Amino acid sequence: MNDLLSTKEHLKNKKITLPEIVNSYLDVVSEINETLNAFISVDTDSAKSEAERIQKKINNGTAGSLAGAVIGVKDVICEKGKITSCSSKMLANFESVYDATVIEKLKKEDAILLGRINMDEFAMGSSTENSYYGPTKNPHDPERVPGGSSGGSAAAVAAGMCNLSLGSDTGGSIRQPASYCGVVGLKPTYSRVSRYGLVAFASSFDCIGPFGNSVDDVASVLQVISGADPMDNSSAHLPVPNYIEELKKSTGKLKIGVPEEYFGEGLDDEIRVRIQSYLKDLENKNAELIPIHLPHAKYGIAAYYILATAEASSNLARYDGIRYGHRADFDQVEQELTREQKALREQIKIAVGADHEQLVEELANIDSSLVRLYKKSRTEGFGTEVKRRIMLGTYVLSAGYYDAYYAKAQKIRRLIKQDFDEAFEKVDVIASPTAPTTAFKLGENLDDPVQMYLNDVYTITANLAGICGISVPAGFHSNGLPVGIQFLADTFNETEILKAGRMVEALNGVS
């Protein structure tokens, strides 16, 4: 009974109570979280008291639409009074003073927030190995990654620790872990869901979205968290469809675009055959398959990692140990500076001529204690992957390289959006594998960042274009690991990807 709709039905028929449901999830967390490391912290007392309060509302018929939802929250989304660390040493002691808009909306509809969930530091990664709290492991095989950066959110749902979770998707960070863990993960259209309270990685890419055990479940959460927000000027002032009611309506022939570019080199052969088989079955179930081309998709990875790292270097500049974040030991910094100055002065006393002048210049150029504090704080506070992306972003934004890299990447971004615009004139949705492989082993790609980045090859273009996407389970590989099928639709057409996802669930025997 891990899906929300079944849970709500059992609550309505008084077959179970909400406190019993919460206790059952807490038992699972207690039993397996030490192994999987999906939750960073669990709000046991708060969850239990909320369950008692909401059960009373269920009894008198006043409960919200998400009564029965037990939700884990990715550690990049602010909750008032909770540590929002972004799984980084830099923010390990930062306590949020407000709720993100999505959190406010979930609470208003009586969802229970079970705890904070592990992630790649500052949402930078594809494996949830880049966390200050250690890696999260895949419930299907603890020797493998759950994907990233929302791997903890996907693993928590897949392992039955909660029935829903929130993640964020900057370049595939909801859809890719959903595929690796065998759950449903949805990235909404950029600006469909408010980003207020989401700690920024790349502001023009970031989206908050849900994980669940069914399409209906993620639709229920999407319904609640979508909509314009006065606290986020980038949020879209457009009406939000009733997704659950839309899913109940009969669907005409769904036109599915099949891009040649997403089934070529680099894709695991068995995944290719499996996805093509699903598409053939959908064709037999009132869908029309239409070959399409996305000619600029091959530039997606390069454009994304130029633009996203540029935005990251700007967004993370605030974490300097003075205004925000981890601060190095100032006394130690002062002592190191004093030692260096003293050593140079001693050398100056015994030096003559050119040596003397050079040493005087070195003494004048020694970093001040404040500059040293900035450097040491950021060096200690950030992990390897975050440092890598800050350096990449700073490089592409530098005066000599802005036009050569950043400006060209923005042009590619526009061309990728044009490719999708042209495709959606012919089709309702675009289908592809979610990831080129199944979950890889822990540590396998840590020393090869380029190979790690290529795991997002089929998801990144949706973020570049700002369109919506969903990953739905598509059975299992012969290695026993889940495979996901991805559907993309034009901006604000989440209903179409939800309908396509439901068709896949029907093939899987999910009613």
N, C-alpha and C positions, 0 to 999 in steps of 0.2 A: 504493500500500500504506500509506495513512495511517490506516486503522482498526486498532484494537488486535487484534481477533480474527484478521484476516488476517496481521498481523505475527507473532502467536504461532504460527500455523500454519506460516508460512515458517521460523521459528526451530526449530520442532519437526522439520520435514523437512530441516533443514540447508541450505536454499536461500540463506540469508543469515545473517550473524552480528550480534549486538547491537552490537559496535563499528562495523560497517559502517552500521547503522541510525543510530546516534548521529552518526556523521560526516556522513551524508547530511543530517540535520536541521541540524547546525552549518553545513554548506555553504549551506543555504537561508537561515539566519539571517544569515550573512555577506553573502549576495547581496542580500537585500531589506530587512533590518531598518532600515538607514539611511533608506530611503524610508518604511516604514510606522511605525517607532518603536514597535513592540509590546513588545520586550524592553528593560528598563532596564539589565540586566546579564546576562551569560551565564557560567555556571560551566563553561568548556570543559574544564579539566584534571580537575575532579571528575567531570564526566559521562563523560569517556573512561575514567578509572580505574574508575568504577562499572560501566561497560559490560564491561570486562575481567573484573571480579570476578563479575558476575552471569552472564556467558557460561559461566564454569566451573560454576556451579550449574545452568544449563540443560543443560550436557553431562552432568552426573551425576544429573539428574532431581530436584534439590532446590530448584529456583527457586520463588519465590513466585508468587501468582496474577497479579501485575501485571508480571512480567518481560516486557519488550518495550514497556512504557508509558514514553514520554518526555514529561514533564509540565512545563509552565510554571506558575509560582506567582504569583498576584496579589500585589502588593507591600503588601498589608494583612494577610498571614498570616505569622507569625513563623517564621523558620528560624534555628537556632543558628549564630552566626558570620557571618550575612549581614545586610547593611543592610536594615532594614525601615522604609522611609521614608514609606509611605503616599502616595508621589509628592508629598510636601510638603517645602518648605524647612524647616519646623518640625522634621522628623525626618531631615533629609538625612544626618546622621552617626550615627544610632542603630543600633547593632549588637545584634541580638537575642541574648540569653544562653540561650535555650531554644527547643526545637521546639514548634510547635503540635501538638495531639493528631493532627490530620489528617496532618501531615507525618510524625510518628512512624509512623502506620499505613501510609502509602504506602511509606516506607522499609522497613518490616518485610516488605512484600509485593514488594520488589525493583523498585519503580518508580524511574526515574531522573529527578531533578529538574534541569531544564536551565538554569533561571535565573529572575530576577525580572521580572515583567511590569507594564507601565505601566497606569495607572488614573486616574480622576478623584480629585483630592486628597481623602484621608480618605473615599473612596467616595461623594463628594457630587457627583452630576452624571449626565447622561444621554447624554454624547457623548464622554467621555475627552478633552475639550479643557481641562479644569481641572487640568492636571498641571504640577508644577514642571519636569518634563523635556520639556514640549512635548506637543502633541496626537498621538494615534495616528490612523492613517488606515485607511480601509476597503480591504481587499485587492481588492474588486470595482471600486472607483473611488477612487483616492487623494485625490480632491478632496472626498470625503464622509467623514462620521464613521463609526466602527464601532459607535456606541452606547456606553452607559456604565451604571454606572461601571466595569464589567469589560470595557470595549471592547478592551483589550490582550489579554486572555485569549481572547476570541472571535476577534480578528483573527489571533492566532498560530496557532490551530488551522485557521482558514479558509485561511491562506496556506501551510500545510504546514511551519511552523517546528517543530511538535511534534504528536503525535497526540492529546494530551489536555491540559487545563489546569484549574486551579482558579480559581474566582471567588467573589465574595460577592454576595448578593442581599438588599437592604434594602427596595426598593420595585419591583423588576423588573430589577435590575442584572446578572442572568445571562440572563434570558429575552429582554429587549429587544435586547441586543447579539448574542445568538444569532440572532435574527430578521434583524437588519441585515446580519450576516455570513454567513448561510446555513449555520449549524452547529446541532447539538443542544445545548441548555443546560437543566439541571435545577435547580430550587430545591426542596430537600427540605422536609418538614414542619419547622416551628420545633421545635427540640430533638431532632430525629432525628440530627443531626450535631453533635458538640461544638464550641462556640465558643471553647474554651480556646486562646489564641494568636492569635485574630482580634482585631485592633485595633478597638475599638468605635466605631461611628458611632451607631446607635440600638439599644440592647441588646435591646429586646423585639421587634425586627424582623429583625436580622442573621441570615443563614444562609450557610454555606459550601456550594458545590455544584460539580459538574463540567461542563465543555464537552467535546464529542467530535464525531467524524464520523458516529457512529451511535448509536442507542438502546442497543444492546448494550454499546457502549463506556462510556457514562455509567453504565449499570447496573453494570458491572464495578467502576468506581471507587466508586459509591455503596455497593456491597456492603462495600467495605473501610473506608470512612471513617465509616460509620454506627455507632451504638451508644452505650450509656451510658458516661460518663466521670467518674471520681471527682474530676477537676479542674474539672468544670463541673456545678454543682448543678442547672442548668436542663436538662441533658440527660435524655432520656427513658429510663427503665429498662424498655424493652420489647424483645422479641426482634426481630431483624432478619431479614426473609425472605431466602431465596436468590433474588435477583432474576433471575439468568440462568436458573435452573431454572424459576422461575415463568413466564418468557417462553416456555419450551419447551412448556408445557401448552396444550392446546386452549382457546380462549376461547369462552364462550357468547355470546349476543347482548349486545353492549355497549350500554348505555343512555347516550346522549349528550345532555346538556342544552344547549339553544341559547338563551342569554339575549337577549331582545329589546334590552336596554339596551346590549349590546356591538356592535350592528350598526346604530346610528343615526347621528346627526349627528356630523361630525368624522372619520368613517372614509373613507379614500380609496375611491372607487367601484370601482376595479379590484380592490383588495384584498378588498372586500366580496364581489364576484362570485366571486373565486378561492376564498376560504374556503368560501362557500356551495356551490361546485362540489365541493370536497373532501368536504364533509359529505354531499352527495348521493351521491357515490361510495362513502363509508363506509356509507351506508344500504343500498347495493346489495351491500355486503360484510359482511353480518351485524351491522349496527348499527341501533339504533332511535333516531331523532331525536325529542326531546321538548322542546317549547317550555317555557321556564321564565322566571321573573322574579326579578331581584335589585334590588328597589326602592330600596335605599339605596346602590347602587353609585355613583350620581351625586354622593354626598358624599365619595367615597373620596379624591380628590385633596386636598380641603380638610382632611379629618381627618388624613390622612397627614402633610401638611406642617406641621400644628400639632404632632402628637405626635412625629414624627421629629426636627424641629428642636429641640423641647424637650429630648429625650434627648441630642441632639448638643451643645447648649450646656452640659449637665451633664458629659458625657463628655470634652469638649475643654477644660474648665476647668483640668485638670491641666497643660496645656502652657503654662507661664507663663515659661519661660526660667530658672527657679530649680530646680524639681524635675525638669522634663522639657523637652526640646526646645531649639530655637534661642534663643540669648541675644544680645541686642543689645550693642553696645559700651558697657560701663559707664562708661569714662572719658569717652566722648562725652556720655553722659547727664548725668554730673556737671558737665561743662563747660557744657552748656546750662542746667542748673539754676543754676549759679553766675552766669552771665551775666544770667539773668532776675532773680535776687535782687539783684544789684548794680545793675541798671537801676532797679528799684523803689526801692531805698534812696536812690539819687541823686534820684529824683523826690520822695521823702518829705522830703528835706532842704530842697527849695525850695517845697514845697507848704504851704498854710495852711488852717485851717478844715476844712470837710467833705471837701475833696480829700485832706487829710492823713489823716483817719480812714479814708477809703475805700481809700487806698493801703496803709495799715497792715493793713487787713483782707485785701486782695489778697495781700500778702506772706505773711500767716499761712496763707492757703489754697493757696499753691503746692504742687503735688504733691511728695512726698518723692522722693528719687532712686530708692528701691525701687519706688514706685508707677509712676514714669516708666519704670523698667526693664521692669516687667510690660507696660505699654502698648506700648512700643517693640518689645519682643520679639514680642508677639503680632501687632502691626501688620506687622512685617517677615516673620514666619514663616508666616502664613496667607495664602492666596489669596482672591480676591474672592468666590467662591461659598461658601467656608467661612465667611468673615466674615458674609456675608448670612444664612446659616443660624444662626449663633451669635446674631446680633442678633434674628432672628425667634423663636428658641427662648427667649431671655432675656425678650423682650417677652411671649410668651404665658404664661410662668411667673410674671410679676411680679404683685404683690399685687392690683393693680386689675383684672387681666385673666384671672387663673387660671380663675375660674368661667365667665367669658364665652366663653373659647376652649378651654383645655385640658380642663376637666371635660366640656364638651359634646362635644368630639372623642372622648373616651373612651367616651361613651355611644353615639356613632355607630359606633365600632369594635365595640361589643357587638352593635348592630343588624345590622351587616354580617355578623358571624359567624353570627347567627341566620338571616339570609337564606340563607347557604350550608348551614347545618344542615338547613333545610327543603328546600332543593334536593336535597341528597344523600340524602334519604329517598326520592326518586323516580328519581334517576339515578346512574350510576357515575362519570361524569366530566362536566365542563362544557367546552365548546369555544368558542373565540373567536379573532379575530386576536390576534397577540402585540402588535403596535403599529399605530397608526392610519395610519402612512405608511411608506414605505421610508426608507432612510438619507438624511438631509438633508445639505446642503453644509456644509463646515467654516465656522464663523463665522456661519452663517445665523441661529441663535437665541441667540447669546451675549448680545445686548443685550435679549433678551425672555425673562426667566426663567420667566414664566408659560407661554409657549408651549413652552419646554423641558420644564417639569414635566408638561405635557399628553401628552408622548410615553409616559408611564408609566400612562396612564389605564386600560388593560386588565390591568395587572400588579399594581398597588398593592394592590388589595383582597385578594389572596391573602396578602400580608404582614400586612395588618391582621387577617386571620382566622387566620393561622398555618398555613394549609393548604399542600399541595404543588402544584407546577406544572412544566410542561415546555414548551419551544418546539421545534418540529420543522420543518425546511425544507418549504415548500409551494410550490416552484417559484419562478419569476421574474416580476416585473412587466414591463410592456412597456418600461420605462426600463432594463431589464437588471439590476436590483438584486433581491436575494433578498427573499422574503416568508416569514413564519413563521406557523404555526398553533399556538395554545396550548391545552393541556389542563390542567384543574385537577381535583384529587380531594380527598376529605376527609382529615383528619389521618391520617398514617401509612399511607395507601393509595397509596404510590408505585408499587406494582405496576400499578395501574389506569392511571396516566398513561403508564407505560412500554409497556403493551399497546396503548394508543391510539396512541402514537407509532409503534410497530411497524406498525400497520395503515396509517398514513400512508406509512411507508417502503415498504410493499408496493405502494401506489398509485404511488409514485415509481420502482418497479422495483428497489428494494433488497431483496435476498433475506435 
